[in-house]
Amino acid sequence: MPDSTQQTRVTNFFEVHAETYGKFFAAETHTGAAETFRNRLDLVAKALAGGSGRLLDMASGTGEITAAVNACGDYSHVFVNDISVTMLDTARRTLVPRAGQQVVFSNLDGFTLGDNQELAALDVILCLGLIAHVGRLDELFAMFDKLLQPSGRVAMQTTVADQHFVRISRVINERRVAAGNLNPIHFFRVSEITEAARRAGFALEHEERFGVQLPFGDKLLGPGNFVIERMFGRDIGRFGGEAVLVFRKAA
């Protein structure tokens, strides 16, 4: 994190929202944001289907995506980390280990995971929803390089900085941050992330854009925003405001 004060603010934010966070993945939650969360889960799970070995989720939240990726693979070890104790407690209930599978939970700053010897030689890392709060792409990719074995993969997600509707949201969010009403949010172009990956020796293996991302759509349009995301969010292609990216470390 940039500093301890910002880290505390982010931790507190997720502690406050931990009780309701899982509702974004529930089928009965008919909001545009929830549809985006469910699409993210589905796209990540499909992109990593068939994975095996050792899996780390750096920022698991309430564990729905961790569980979905685990269900689509054959992992002997699953390491689940989150900065929020309450989020992690929910993830413990969400992720049910298979017979013989080792699952380890930790409540740590994600940037300290590179020093954990238990995490050496990972096959897959999930880094979803994290860079919006921390930025620091070069540090993250240096840690991925340290933790992943050759040909290991990392799945990332970002809100796309240069998508038209996201640009509008960014302007409003920056004003709220300046007024002290919102924690700083980092937006990235896909090219910025792929360039940081390239510098660290990673190649882009899979990219999928999704999400209409109308500015404050749920607040302004209510259920109509859910309908828009349901109808167009998955098929919007290169105009999507969200991106799932999978990078592979050099062999």
C-alpha positions as a Markdown table, in Angstrom:
| # | Residue | x | y | z |
|---|---|---|---|---|
| 1 | Met | 0.0 | 0.0 | 0.0 |
| 2 | Pro | 1.2 | 3.6 | -0.5 |
| 3 | Asp | 1.2 | 4.3 | 3.2 |
| 4 | Ser | -0.2 | 2.9 | 6.5 |
| 5 | Thr | -3.1 | 5.4 | 6.6 |
| 6 | Gln | -4.3 | 4.4 | 3.1 |
| 7 | Gln | -3.9 | 0.7 | 3.9 |
| 8 | Thr | -6.1 | 1.2 | 7.0 |
| 9 | Arg | -8.7 | 3.0 | 5.0 |
| 10 | Val | -8.9 | 0.2 | 2.5 |
| 11 | Thr | -9.0 | -2.4 | 5.2 |
| 12 | Asn | -11.8 | -0.6 | 7.0 |
| 13 | Phe | -13.8 | -0.2 | 3.7 |
| 14 | Phe | -13.8 | -3.9 | 3.1 |
| 15 | Glu | -14.6 | -4.7 | 6.8 |
| 16 | Val | -17.6 | -2.5 | 6.5 |
| 17 | His | -18.8 | -4.1 | 3.3 |
| 18 | Ala | -17.9 | -7.7 | 4.0 |
| 19 | Glu | -21.4 | -8.6 | 5.2 |
| 20 | Thr | -23.0 | -7.6 | 1.9 |
| 21 | Tyr | -20.1 | -8.2 | -0.5 |
| 22 | Gly | -21.2 | -11.8 | -1.3 |
| 23 | Lys | -24.6 | -10.6 | -2.5 |
| 24 | Phe | -22.9 | -9.3 | -5.7 |
| 25 | Phe | -22.4 | -12.9 | -6.8 |
| 26 | Ala | -26.0 | -14.1 | -5.9 |
| 27 | Ala | -28.2 | -14.8 | -8.9 |
| 28 | Glu | -31.1 | -13.0 | -7.2 |
| 29 | Thr | -29.3 | -9.7 | -7.0 |
| 30 | His | -30.6 | -7.8 | -10.0 |
| 31 | Thr | -28.2 | -4.9 | -10.3 |
| 32 | Gly | -25.7 | -3.9 | -13.0 |
| 33 | Ala | -22.8 | -4.2 | -10.5 |
| 34 | Ala | -23.9 | -7.7 | -9.5 |
| 35 | Glu | -24.1 | -8.8 | -13.2 |
| 36 | Thr | -20.6 | -7.5 | -13.7 |
| 37 | Phe | -19.3 | -9.4 | -10.7 |
| 38 | Arg | -20.9 | -12.6 | -11.9 |
| 39 | Asn | -19.5 | -12.1 | -15.4 |
| 40 | Arg | -16.1 | -11.6 | -13.9 |
| 41 | Leu | -16.4 | -14.9 | -11.9 |
| 42 | Asp | -17.5 | -16.8 | -15.0 |
| 43 | Leu | -14.8 | -15.4 | -17.3 |
| 44 | Val | -12.0 | -16.0 | -14.9 |
| 45 | Ala | -13.1 | -19.6 | -14.1 |
| 46 | Lys | -13.4 | -20.4 | -17.8 |
| 47 | Ala | -10.0 | -18.8 | -18.6 |
| 48 | Leu | -8.3 | -20.9 | -16.0 |
| 49 | Ala | -10.3 | -24.1 | -16.4 |
| 50 | Gly | -8.2 | -27.2 | -16.2 |
| 51 | Gly | -5.5 | -25.6 | -14.0 |
| 52 | Ser | -3.6 | -27.7 | -11.4 |
| 53 | Gly | -0.9 | -27.6 | -8.8 |
| 54 | Arg | -0.8 | -24.7 | -6.3 |
| 55 | Leu | -3.2 | -21.8 | -6.4 |
| 56 | Leu | -3.1 | -18.5 | -4.6 |
| 57 | Asp | -5.8 | -15.9 | -4.3 |
| 58 | Met | -4.1 | -12.7 | -3.1 |
| 59 | Ala | -7.3 | -10.8 | -2.3 |
| 60 | Ser | -10.1 | -13.4 | -2.1 |
| 61 | Gly | -12.9 | -11.2 | -0.8 |
| 62 | Thr | -15.7 | -13.5 | 0.3 |
| 63 | Gly | -14.3 | -16.4 | -1.8 |
| 64 | Glu | -16.8 | -16.9 | -4.6 |
| 65 | Ile | -14.2 | -16.6 | -7.4 |
| 66 | Thr | -11.6 | -18.6 | -5.5 |
| 67 | Ala | -14.2 | -21.4 | -5.2 |
| 68 | Ala | -15.2 | -21.2 | -8.8 |
| 69 | Val | -11.6 | -21.4 | -10.1 |
| 70 | Asn | -10.9 | -24.3 | -7.7 |
| 71 | Ala | -14.0 | -26.2 | -8.9 |
| 72 | Cys | -12.8 | -25.9 | -12.5 |
| 73 | Gly | -9.3 | -27.3 | -11.8 |
| 74 | Asp | -7.4 | -29.9 | -9.9 |
| 75 | Tyr | -5.3 | -28.0 | -7.3 |
| 76 | Ser | -3.4 | -29.8 | -4.5 |
| 77 | His | -2.9 | -26.6 | -2.5 |
| 78 | Val | -5.0 | -23.5 | -2.3 |
| 79 | Phe | -3.8 | -20.4 | -0.5 |
| 80 | Val | -6.4 | -17.8 | 0.3 |
| 81 | Asn | -5.5 | -14.4 | 1.5 |
| 82 | Asp | -7.4 | -11.2 | 2.2 |
| 83 | Ile | -6.6 | -8.0 | 4.1 |
| 84 | Ser | -10.1 | -8.1 | 5.7 |
| 85 | Val | -10.6 | -10.5 | 8.6 |
| 86 | Thr | -14.4 | -10.5 | 8.0 |
| 87 | Met | -14.1 | -11.2 | 4.3 |
| 88 | Leu | -11.7 | -14.0 | 5.1 |
| 89 | Asp | -14.1 | -15.6 | 7.6 |
| 90 | Thr | -16.8 | -15.7 | 4.9 |
| 91 | Ala | -14.3 | -17.2 | 2.4 |
| 92 | Arg | -13.6 | -20.0 | 4.8 |
| 93 | Arg | -17.3 | -21.0 | 4.6 |
| 94 | Thr | -17.5 | -20.4 | 0.8 |
| 95 | Leu | -14.5 | -22.6 | -0.1 |
| 96 | Val | -15.0 | -26.2 | 0.6 |
| 97 | Pro | -11.8 | -28.3 | 0.2 |
| 98 | Arg | -11.9 | -31.5 | -1.8 |
| 99 | Ala | -10.6 | -34.7 | -0.2 |
| 100 | Gly | -6.9 | -34.5 | 0.3 |
| 101 | Gln | -6.7 | -30.9 | -0.8 |
| 102 | Gln | -4.7 | -28.5 | 1.5 |
| 103 | Val | -6.3 | -25.1 | 2.0 |
| 104 | Val | -4.5 | -22.3 | 3.9 |
| 105 | Phe | -6.0 | -19.0 | 4.9 |
| 106 | Ser | -4.0 | -15.9 | 5.7 |
| 107 | Asn | -4.9 | -12.3 | 6.7 |
| 108 | Leu | -1.9 | -10.3 | 5.3 |
| 109 | Asp | -1.0 | -7.3 | 3.2 |
| 110 | Gly | -0.7 | -8.8 | -0.3 |
| 111 | Phe | 2.7 | -7.2 | -0.8 |
| 112 | Thr | 4.2 | -9.3 | 2.0 |
| 113 | Leu | 3.3 | -12.6 | 0.4 |
| 114 | Gly | 6.4 | -12.7 | -1.7 |
| 115 | Asp | 8.4 | -13.3 | 1.5 |
| 116 | Asn | 6.3 | -16.3 | 2.5 |
| 117 | Gln | 8.4 | -19.5 | 1.7 |
| 118 | Glu | 5.3 | -21.6 | 1.8 |
| 119 | Leu | 4.1 | -19.9 | -1.4 |
| 120 | Ala | 7.1 | -20.8 | -3.5 |
| 121 | Ala | 6.5 | -22.5 | -6.9 |
| 122 | Leu | 2.9 | -21.5 | -7.4 |
| 123 | Asp | 1.1 | -22.5 | -10.6 |
| 124 | Val | -1.7 | -19.9 | -10.6 |
| 125 | Ile | -2.2 | -16.6 | -8.9 |
| 126 | Leu | -5.5 | -14.7 | -8.7 |
| 127 | Cys | -5.1 | -10.9 | -8.5 |
| 128 | Leu | -8.7 | -9.7 | -8.9 |
| 129 | Gly | -10.1 | -6.3 | -7.8 |
| 130 | Leu | -6.8 | -5.5 | -6.1 |
| 131 | Ile | -5.0 | -3.1 | -8.4 |
| 132 | Ala | -7.8 | -0.6 | -8.3 |
| 133 | His | -6.9 | -0.1 | -4.6 |
| 134 | Val | -3.1 | -0.4 | -4.6 |
| 135 | Gly | -1.8 | 0.4 | -8.1 |
| 136 | Arg | 2.0 | -0.5 | -8.0 |
| 137 | Leu | 2.0 | -2.7 | -11.1 |
| 138 | Asp | 5.8 | -3.2 | -11.3 |
| 139 | Glu | 6.0 | -4.3 | -7.6 |
| 140 | Leu | 3.1 | -6.8 | -8.2 |
| 141 | Phe | 4.7 | -8.3 | -11.3 |
| 142 | Ala | 8.0 | -8.6 | -9.5 |
| 143 | Met | 6.3 | -10.5 | -6.8 |
| 144 | Phe | 4.4 | -12.7 | -9.3 |
| 145 | Asp | 7.8 | -13.5 | -10.9 |
| 146 | Lys | 9.2 | -14.5 | -7.5 |
| 147 | Leu | 6.2 | -16.7 | -6.5 |
| 148 | Leu | 5.3 | -18.4 | -9.8 |
| 149 | Gln | 7.2 | -21.3 | -11.2 |
| 150 | Pro | 8.1 | -21.2 | -15.0 |
| 151 | Ser | 5.0 | -21.1 | -17.2 |
| 152 | Gly | 2.9 | -20.2 | -14.2 |
| 153 | Arg | -0.1 | -17.9 | -14.8 |
| 154 | Val | -1.6 | -14.9 | -13.1 |
| 155 | Ala | -5.2 | -13.7 | -13.7 |
| 156 | Met | -5.9 | -10.0 | -13.2 |
| 157 | Gln | -8.9 | -7.7 | -13.5 |
| 158 | Thr | -9.1 | -4.0 | -14.1 |
| 159 | Thr | -11.6 | -1.3 | -14.8 |
| 160 | Val | -10.5 | 0.0 | -18.2 |
| 161 | Ala | -9.3 | 3.6 | -17.8 |
| 162 | Asp | -9.9 | 4.7 | -21.4 |
| 163 | Gln | -13.3 | 3.2 | -22.0 |
| 164 | His | -15.7 | 6.1 | -22.7 |
| 165 | Phe | -18.1 | 5.6 | -19.8 |
| 166 | Val | -15.3 | 4.8 | -17.3 |
| 167 | Arg | -13.7 | 8.1 | -18.3 |
| 168 | Ile | -16.8 | 9.9 | -17.1 |
| 169 | Ser | -16.8 | 8.0 | -13.8 |
| 170 | Arg | -13.2 | 8.8 | -13.3 |
| 171 | Val | -13.7 | 12.5 | -13.4 |
| 172 | Ile | -16.5 | 12.3 | -10.9 |
| 173 | Asn | -14.6 | 9.9 | -8.6 |
| 174 | Glu | -11.5 | 12.2 | -8.7 |
| 175 | Arg | -13.6 | 15.0 | -7.4 |
| 176 | Arg | -14.9 | 12.9 | -4.6 |
| 177 | Val | -11.4 | 11.8 | -3.7 |
| 178 | Ala | -10.2 | 15.4 | -3.6 |
| 179 | Ala | -13.2 | 16.2 | -1.3 |
| 180 | Gly | -12.2 | 13.4 | 1.0 |
| 181 | Asn | -15.4 | 11.4 | 0.3 |
| 182 | Leu | -13.8 | 8.5 | -1.5 |
| 183 | Asn | -10.7 | 6.4 | -1.2 |
| 184 | Pro | -8.3 | 6.8 | -4.1 |
| 185 | Ile | -9.0 | 4.4 | -7.0 |
| 186 | His | -6.5 | 3.4 | -9.6 |
| 187 | Phe | -7.6 | 3.0 | -13.2 |
| 188 | Phe | -5.4 | 1.4 | -15.9 |
| 189 | Arg | -5.5 | 1.0 | -19.6 |
| 190 | Val | -5.0 | -2.6 | -20.7 |
| 191 | Ser | -1.8 | -1.5 | -22.5 |
| 192 | Glu | -0.3 | -0.2 | -19.3 |
| 193 | Ile | -0.8 | -3.6 | -17.6 |
| 194 | Thr | 0.5 | -5.6 | -20.5 |
| 195 | Glu | 3.6 | -3.4 | -20.7 |
| 196 | Ala | 4.3 | -3.9 | -16.9 |
| 197 | Ala | 3.9 | -7.6 | -17.5 |
| 198 | Arg | 6.3 | -7.5 | -20.5 |
| 199 | Arg | 8.9 | -5.7 | -18.4 |
| 200 | Ala | 8.7 | -8.6 | -15.8 |
| 201 | Gly | 8.9 | -11.3 | -18.4 |
| 202 | Phe | 5.2 | -12.2 | -18.7 |
| 203 | Ala | 3.2 | -12.6 | -21.9 |
| 204 | Leu | -0.5 | -11.9 | -22.3 |
| 205 | Glu | -2.2 | -15.2 | -22.8 |
| 206 | His | -5.9 | -14.3 | -22.6 |
| 207 | Glu | -7.9 | -11.0 | -22.7 |
| 208 | Glu | -11.6 | -10.6 | -22.4 |
| 209 | Arg | -13.5 | -7.3 | -22.2 |
| 210 | Phe | -17.0 | -7.0 | -20.8 |
| 211 | Gly | -19.3 | -4.6 | -19.0 |
| 212 | Val | -21.2 | -1.6 | -20.4 |
| 213 | Gln | -20.2 | 0.3 | -17.2 |
| 214 | Leu | -22.7 | 3.2 | -17.4 |
| 215 | Pro | -21.6 | 5.9 | -14.9 |
| 216 | Phe | -23.5 | 5.3 | -11.6 |
| 217 | Gly | -25.9 | 3.2 | -13.6 |
| 218 | Asp | -27.5 | 1.4 | -10.7 |
| 219 | Lys | -28.1 | 4.6 | -8.8 |
| 220 | Leu | -29.5 | 6.5 | -11.8 |
| 221 | Leu | -31.3 | 3.7 | -13.7 |
| 222 | Gly | -32.1 | 1.2 | -11.0 |
| 223 | Pro | -33.2 | -2.2 | -12.3 |
| 224 | Gly | -32.8 | -0.9 | -15.9 |
| 225 | Asn | -29.0 | -1.0 | -15.5 |
| 226 | Phe | -29.2 | -4.7 | -14.6 |
| 227 | Val | -31.2 | -5.3 | -17.9 |
| 228 | Ile | -28.6 | -3.3 | -19.9 |
| 229 | Glu | -25.7 | -5.3 | -18.4 |
| 230 | Arg | -27.5 | -8.6 | -18.8 |
| 231 | Met | -28.3 | -7.9 | -22.5 |
| 232 | Phe | -25.0 | -6.3 | -23.6 |
| 233 | Gly | -22.3 | -6.7 | -20.9 |
| 234 | Arg | -20.9 | -10.0 | -22.1 |
| 235 | Asp | -21.0 | -9.3 | -25.8 |
| 236 | Ile | -19.6 | -5.8 | -25.8 |
| 237 | Gly | -16.1 | -6.9 | -27.0 |
| 238 | Arg | -13.4 | -4.3 | -27.1 |
| 239 | Phe | -15.8 | -1.6 | -25.9 |
| 240 | Gly | -16.1 | -3.2 | -22.5 |
| 241 | Gly | -15.3 | -1.2 | -19.4 |
| 242 | Glu | -13.9 | -4.2 | -17.5 |
| 243 | Ala | -11.1 | -6.6 | -18.5 |
| 244 | Val | -10.0 | -10.0 | -17.4 |
| 245 | Leu | -6.3 | -10.6 | -18.3 |
| 246 | Val | -4.3 | -13.8 | -17.9 |
| 247 | Phe | -0.5 | -13.6 | -18.2 |
| 248 | Arg | 1.9 | -16.4 | -18.4 |
| 249 | Lys | 5.4 | -16.3 | -17.0 |
| 250 | Ala | 8.2 | -17.3 | -19.3 |
| 251 | Ala | 9.2 | -21.0 | -19.3 |
